[in-house]
């Protein structure tokens, strides 16, 4: 979840990333191309492609990112019922 004007800096990783925008709007930069994305939009980031995002339209935003294969250098939460 990002407050207005908050986000994450440009980075890349060897995993494919599928990002679902859950709430709000983001400026998403993918390989140098800026896109405005909002609730329900999905952005697919290929492996090793630079990307960043920022909630810059005056409202908080949240997203869910799924990476494959799994990254072991960041915390993951699993919920099993």
N, C-alpha and C positions, 0 to 999 in steps of 0.2 A: 504494500500500500504506500502511495506517495502523496504527500501534501502538495498543493499547487507549487509549481516551479522546482519540485524535487524530482530526482530520477537517478539513473546510474550512468556512469561515464562509458565511453566507447571501449569495448573489449571484444575478444573473440575466444573461442574454445573449440576443441576438436569434435564436440558433440553437435548433433542437430538439435535445434531448439524450436519447440512449438509453443507459441505464446498466445494465450486467450485473454482478451481485455474483459475484465469482469465488471468494472465500474469506471465511469468518467471517460476522459479523453486524454490521449497521449500524443506527443510528437515522437515518432519512432524513426530513427535513422538507421537504415540498413544498407551497408556497403556504399555510403555516401548519398543515398537517396532518401529524402525526407518524406514521411507519410503521416497523415493525421488519421489516427485510428481511435475507435470508441467501442462502447459496450457491444459484446458479441463478435467483434472482429477477431480474426486469427492471423498471426504473422508467423510464417515459417522461416527460420534462420538456418541456412545451410551451414555445415561445419566450416570453421575457420573464417567466417565472414564477419567483419567488424559491425557492431551494432550498439545502439544506445537508446534510451528512452527518457522522456521528461513529461511530467504532468504540467503543461504550460498554458492551459486554457481556463485558468481561474477556479478549477475545481479539483478536489482530490481524485486520484485514480488508483485502481488496483488491477493486478494482472496475476495470472498463474502461468508459470513456465515449466514445461516438461522437456527434459533433456534425455537424449538417447545416443549412445549408451550412458548409463548413470555416471554422474560425476561423484567421485569419492572425496574430493577436496572441499566440499561444502556440506553443510548439515542438510539432512533430508528427514522428513517426518512421514511416517507411515501409520495409517489408521486401519486396523483390521477388526472387524466385528465378528 
